[in-house]
Amino acid sequence: MSNSDILLFEFVTRIAYNVEGLSNELKWYFSQYLTFHFSKTLSVNQIQNIENKKASQLYKSNDEIKETALVFSVEDRIWSVASIQLLQAQAKRIDDRIVSRRIDKLLKELISICRTL
């Protein structure tokens, strides 16, 4: 069990799951991707606990996102952005244009934040 993996999982889920209008289908898709990725380092209970209790908590500001992202390596920040891009690609595949645009805006903000670190 890696504490950094717990923090990274929580970071990505808090960002992604709070996109306004994100459908259950997209949440399920992203959850399956994250579960597969983190299943080697986190237990199913840890994953479910984060998704059920922490993922719904909004970040209050970009400063809070930046503060959280500071603890991650450059590779983890890149992985975070790439994961959100994967979610956006799925939104495009199912033709959810509104959510896709919201994710695009979120990605631009996240990339901008990561560049300043």
Secondary structure, DSSP 8 states (H G I E B T S, - for coil): --HHHHHHHHHHHHHHTTSTT--HHHHHHHHHHHHHHHTTTS-HHHHHHIIIIITT---S-HHHHHHHHTTS-HHHHHHHHHHHHHHHHHHHHTT-HHHHHHHHHHHHHHHHHHHT-
